[in-house]
């Protein structure tokens, strides 16, 4: 099934406020309680891509693949956090994951991610994931990204393929994927004692085809290759 991308909630967040909202969301979702996101509107990238000038905006796309090399259940993407500016001094956008999902199996999931952005400098901050386990609940982990890039008006950019896999923690410096509470879902999913490895790959020819297939209005659009920089592993402090 092909879903439209969801327009980000664009609002100035203090880092503490963002932290509290994210973890409150995780608690509500884990408890199965309803969550309402206020101020959200839908952005169908097909519609946005019909205008070559993009009305002064840019579109940046990448393919995301998530895997679990530690436990049998795959982490699926939920929310992508994007900072406008550097050093958390600008606006933070939250992209809810209704992007086209290419495939989902127990071992991995793939998505085509498209973002409509104003000209400027951005940071892919982090990505919240959920690991659903039958009869247990959902473990929750975060993929740290901290990938910075720039966009100019009227351009379509290919940022690369982001591959993230969850593995067992093997070093004291490894950053845990998630917290320890709730204990059972976090432990069983591997989020409590696992960590994420991330790779940025150039799969331009393959991914350009996936973008055109997922967003028909972008067929014939020339994607400019602007690969994200190599990923720097964060460490536990």
C-alpha positions in Angstrom: 0.0 0.0 0.0 1.3 3.5 -0.9 0.7 6.2 1.7 1.2 9.9 1.3 4.0 11.5 3.2 2.9 13.4 6.2 3.7 17.1 6.5 5.9 17.7 9.5 4.7 19.5 12.6 6.9 22.6 12.5 7.3 24.3 15.8 10.1 25.7 17.9 11.0 23.0 20.5 13.3 23.3 23.5 15.4 20.1 23.7 13.9 19.3 27.1 10.4 19.7 25.7 11.2 17.5 22.8 12.6 14.9 25.1 9.5 14.9 27.3 7.1 14.8 24.4 9.0 11.9 22.7 9.0 9.8 25.9 5.5 10.6 26.8 4.5 9.5 23.3 6.4 6.2 23.8 4.6 5.6 27.1 1.1 6.2 25.5 1.8 4.0 22.5 3.2 1.2 24.7 0.1 1.4 26.9 -2.2 1.3 23.8 -3.7 4.7 24.6 -4.9 7.0 21.7 -2.6 9.7 20.7 -3.7 12.8 18.8 -1.1 15.0 16.9 -2.4 18.5 16.7 -1.5 20.8 13.9 -0.7 18.1 11.4 -1.7 18.4 7.8 -1.0 15.9 5.0 1.5 16.6 2.2 1.2 14.4 -0.8 4.6 14.5 -2.5 2.9 13.7 -5.8 1.1 17.1 -5.6 4.3 18.9 -4.4 6.3 17.4 -7.3 4.0 18.7 -10.0 5.6 22.1 -9.8 9.2 22.1 -11.1 9.9 25.3 -9.2 8.5 23.8 -6.0 7.3 27.2 -5.0 10.6 28.1 -3.6 11.1 24.8 -1.7 13.2 21.8 -2.3 12.6 18.0 -2.0 15.1 15.7 -0.4 14.7 11.9 -0.7 16.4 8.9 0.7 15.7 5.2 1.1 15.7 3.8 4.7 16.3 0.2 5.6 16.0 -1.1 9.2 17.0 -4.5 10.4 17.4 -6.5 13.6 20.6 -8.6 13.8 20.0 -9.3 17.5 16.4 -10.5 17.9 13.8 -12.0 15.5 11.6 -8.9 15.3 12.3 -5.9 13.1 12.4 -2.3 14.3 9.9 -0.3 12.2 10.3 3.5 11.7 7.8 5.7 13.6 9.0 9.3 13.8 11.9 11.1 12.0 13.2 14.3 13.8 14.7 16.9 11.5 16.3 20.1 12.8 16.3 23.2 10.7 19.6 24.9 11.4 22.6 23.6 13.5 23.0 23.0 17.2 19.2 22.8 17.9 18.9 26.5 17.5 16.3 26.4 14.8 12.9 24.7 14.3 12.5 20.9 14.7 10.1 19.0 12.4 8.6 15.6 13.2 7.9 13.4 10.2 5.4 10.7 11.1 6.2 7.5 9.1 3.4 7.1 6.6 6.1 7.1 3.8 5.8 4.4 1.1 7.0 1.1 2.6 8.7 -1.0 0.0 8.8 -4.2 2.0 8.4 -5.4 5.6 9.5 -8.8 6.9 10.5 -10.1 10.3 14.1 -9.3 9.6 13.9 -5.9 7.8 11.7 -3.1 6.6 12.4 -0.5 3.8 10.9 2.9 3.1 11.2 5.7 0.6 11.4 8.9 2.5 10.6 12.3 0.9 10.8 15.7 2.7 9.7 19.1 1.3 12.0 21.7 2.8 12.6 25.4 2.8 16.0 26.4 1.5 18.6 26.2 4.2 20.7 23.9 6.4 19.2 20.8 8.1 20.1 18.0 10.4 18.5 14.5 10.4 18.6 14.3 14.1 17.3 10.9 15.1 14.6 8.3 14.2 12.3 6.7 16.7 11.5 3.0 16.0 9.1 0.4 17.4 9.7 -3.4 17.7 6.3 -5.1 17.9 6.3 -8.5 19.6 3.2 -10.8 19.7 1.7 -11.1 23.2 4.4 -9.0 24.7 4.0 -5.4 23.4 6.4 -3.1 21.7 10.0 -2.2 22.5 11.1 1.2 21.5 14.5 2.4 20.4 16.1 5.4 18.7 18.5 5.5 15.8 21.0 8.4 16.3 21.7 10.1 13.0 23.1 13.6 13.3 23.5 14.0 9.5 23.7 17.5 8.2 22.9 18.8 4.7 22.0 21.9 2.7 19.2 22.4 0.2 18.5 25.2 -2.3 15.1 26.2 -3.8 13.8 24.3 -6.8 16.0 21.3 -6.4 15.4 17.5 -6.0 18.1 15.8 -3.9 19.0 12.2 -3.4 20.7 11.9 0.1 21.6 8.2 -0.2 20.4 5.0 1.4 20.4 4.8 5.2 20.8 1.3 6.5 20.4 0.8 10.3 20.6 -2.5 12.1 20.2 -3.4 15.8 22.9 -5.5 17.3 23.9 -6.7 20.7 25.9 -4.3 22.8 29.5 -5.5 22.9 31.3 -2.5 24.4 30.8 -0.2 27.4 30.9 2.7 25.0 28.0 1.4 22.9 25.0 3.7 23.1 21.9 1.6 24.1 19.1 1.8 21.5 16.5 2.4 24.1 15.7 2.6 27.8 15.0 -0.3 30.2 11.4 0.5 31.0 9.0 -1.2 30.3 11.3 -4.0 31.3 9.9 -7.0 29.3 9.3 -5.4 25.9 12.6 -3.5 26.0 14.5 -6.6 27.0 12.8 -9.0 24.6 13.0 -6.6 21.6 16.7 -6.0 22.1 16.3 -2.3 22.6 17.5 -2.3 26.2 20.7 -4.2 25.6 21.2 -3.5 21.9 22.7 -0.7 19.9 22.2 0.6 16.3 24.9 0.6 13.6 24.2 2.9 10.7 25.7 3.1 7.2 25.2 5.7 4.4 25.3 4.1 1.0 25.3 5.3 -2.6 22.6 3.3 -4.4 21.6 6.0 -6.7 20.5 4.0 -9.8 18.5 1.5 -7.7 17.0 4.1 -5.4 16.0 6.6 -8.2 13.9 3.8 -9.6 12.3 3.2 -6.2 11.5 6.9 -5.8 9.9 7.1 -9.2 7.8 4.0 -8.4 6.7 5.2 -5.0 6.0 8.8 -6.1 4.7 8.7 -9.7 4.7 12.5 -10.1 8.5 12.5 -9.7 9.0 10.3 -12.7 11.2 12.1 -15.1 12.6 14.4 -12.4 16.4 14.4 -12.3 17.6 13.8 -8.7 20.8 15.5 -7.8 23.1 13.3 -5.9 24.1 14.9 -2.6 25.1 12.0 -0.3 25.0 12.5 3.5 28.4 12.4 5.2 29.7 9.1 6.7 27.9 8.3 10.0 29.8 9.1 13.2 29.0 6.6 16.0 27.8 8.3 19.2 29.1 6.8 22.4 27.8 6.4 25.9 28.8 9.2 28.2 
